[in-house]
Amino acid sequence: MLRRFTAGLPIDLSASLRAIAAGWGDTAVRIGTEGAWLATRSPDGPATVRFTGDGASLQAEAWGPGAPWLLEHAPDTIGAGDDLTGFTPSHPLVRRLHRRYPGLRVTRTARVFEAALRIVTAQRVSGIEARRGYAAMARALGEPAPGPGGLLLPPDPGRLASTAYHRFHPLGIERERAVRIIRVARAAGRLEEAAAMEPGAAQRRLTAVQGIGPWTAAKVAFVALGDPDAVPVGDFNTPNIVAWALAGEPRGDDARMLELLEPFRGHRGRVIALLKAAGITAPAYGPRSPLRSIERM
């Protein structure tokens, strides 16, 4: 099945859809010269979509039982519904980055559980541990996705919900995260309902699930609910990035981050995305935490 559409704003598929993936090991997402591929479990069944095109003229081709649903939601999935109203940054760096990345859009995949699964797997561990854990879980518990892309579907929530926590250990996921994954999987149906809610109600629905706090809820809202103002309070690195980029301060806390982002209210998450797209990092102090081998614990 095929759908062609024109977006109101230019869309950089690579820059916009990277936020959906759980890093390089995400077997349900592939971004390359042949387009951007995404496999998902839609409300109507498994599906795969490939986006191609440049700027505002795009094409989506989909396979599987959920293909009609995925094509219906294709524009929102890649950020065609993103709204820049009110975003006129006066900060010179943010203004410059906005010009450098004109196609960076805020996505709205409407797949709340899948976003939550990726982000819960990344809680309180290094980026490398998060990517390795999710990749191993996806390969072990995912299934082949429809179509020619060679992707795997994200793990089925029913399967995750019935998996004992110790089964996650060989995948590099310790008991604490495994228990959260299981709890979130058991609440998958309630989580998906957040896609149709107003931002405040969606936030309450997400954080009502044990294992999802403000940090996780903000990450989910930015990717799955299309919220350009979502700020991941409680993040280890983001306050430092914001403080360094916007004020030249090598370290910052949540309060300082929110203070610096206040002039961008309504688009605070967009500003963070621009800073990260540019690869901005705060100066490093001290050694990195050593990586753990969960399967040996």
Summary of the structure (lengths in Angstrom):
residues: 297
radius of gyration: 18.6
end to end distance: 47.4
largest distance: 52.6
contacts: 992
relative contact order: 0.14
helix: 45%
strand: 15%
